[in-house]
Amino acid sequence: MTTIQPTTSHQPTTSHATILLVDDEPNVSRVVSARLKRAFPGLAVVLSSGASAALDALEEHPVDLIISDIRMPGEDGVSFLSQAQRLHPEVPRVVLTGFADGPVAVRAVNEGRVQAFFEKPALSDAFEAKIAELLGAGPASRPPGGAKDAS
């Protein structure tokens, strides 16, 4: 696993970080968001139900971490993560999927350059530890024209 070095002096802390959570299942998004907010008080979570909306969210909100499902209607998570990597290579990316298989994992790593791959529900201490580790890994993305508050 490659450690991402910050490109600026900004070093997010878990209490001031923003995560973009992309999943087409609203119940999964709510549960994962609530778990992350409990584990990391002060954390902001931007929810997106698909790849297109997630790309829009990346333009509107600075984020410190992206967590994405793979199988979603329309564009899949690997394609989204690949685009996110091109737009914001400094932002760590994590896959959270209910359909983990070898070829999908390889595509996610090769095309989306993900730093971690978890199967749903992934509400474990290992998941939280990896999120904490990655939140300290790089600066928030900054959309062109300035950042908007993600609260």
N, C-alpha and C positions, 0 to 999 in steps of 0.2 A: 504494500500500500504506500502510495506517495504522499508525503506531507506537503501541503500547500503553504507556501510562505506568503505573508502579507505583502502587498505592494505599497501600502501606505502605513502611517503610524497608527491608524485606527485598528484596535483589537477588540472585537465584540466580547462582551461577557454574556453569560446565559441570561442574566437579568435584564439586559438591554438589547437582546438579539431579536431578529425577525426571521421566521421560518415561512416559506411558501409550501403549503401542503396541497398536493394535487391528487384528487381521488374522485371518481364518479359516484361513489357510494356515500351519501350524506351521513349515514350512521357511522361509518368507519371514520370519516373526517372528524365528526364531533367527538368520538371516543378518543382518537389519537390526539386531537387538539387539547382536549381536557386533560389527558394524561401528561402531555408535555408541559402544559401550563401549571399543573400541580407540581411536577418535578422541577420546573424552572420558573419560580415566581418572577413576574415582570416580563416574561417572554411574550412576544406578539406573534400570532399565527394568522397568516393570510390564507384563506381557503379558496380553492379553485376546483371546479368540477370537471375540467377537461384541459387538454393541451392548448387550445386556442385562447381560452380565458386565462390560462396560466401565463402565456406569453404576454398578454395584455397586462397582467398583474406585475410582471417583471419590468414593464415600462413605467408603471405607476409607483411601485414600492421598492425601496432598497431592501434586499434580503441578504441574510447571512448563511442560509442553508436552504436547499430545496429537497423535499421528500416527495416522491412521485410513485403512483401506481403504474403498472405497465399496461394492463388490459383496460382500455377505456373506449367508449364509442368515438368514432372519428379517428383522429391521429393518435397513435399509441404512445405510451410513456417513453419508450426508447427514442423515438423521433423527437419528442419534446425535449428530453434530456440532452440530446445531441445539439439541438438548437440553443438550449440554455447554456450549454458548454461553450458554444461559439460566441454567444452574446456576453456572457459573464464567466470566463474561465476560472476566475478566482473564487467563485462560490461553490462550495462542496455540494455534491449531489448524492442522494440516497434513494434506493429503490425499496418500496414497500409493496409487496404483491401477494396475492392469494394463489397465483399460478406460477410458481417457480419451476423452471426447467433449465437444463443445461444450455441449449441454444439461446434462450432469452437472456440468461445471465451473461453469456459471452457477448451478445450484442450490446447489452447495457454497459458492460465494462469497456468494450472497444469503441462503440459509437457515442455513448453518453458520458464516458469516463467517470463512472460512478465510484464513489469511495466506499460504499457499503451496500449490501444487498440483504434485505430481511423479508421473511415470509410473514403474512398477516396471521395472527393479530399483532405479533411483535411487541407486545406491551410487556417487555421484560427489563430486568436490570441491565442486561447487555445492550439492548436497544438504547436505553437512556444514557448509558456510559458512552456509547459511540456518538450519540448526538452531542453530549457535553464535550467530547474530544473534538468533534468537527466544528463546533461553534467557536472554538478558540483558534481555528486554523486559518481564517482569512477575513478580509475586509468585506463590508457590505457592498453589494452592487449599487451603483448610483445611476439612475436613469438619466438620459439626456435632459437638460433643462431644469435640473434640480429634483430633489426628492420630495415626495409627499408623505405625510404622517400615516403610518399603517395602523393606527389605533382603532 
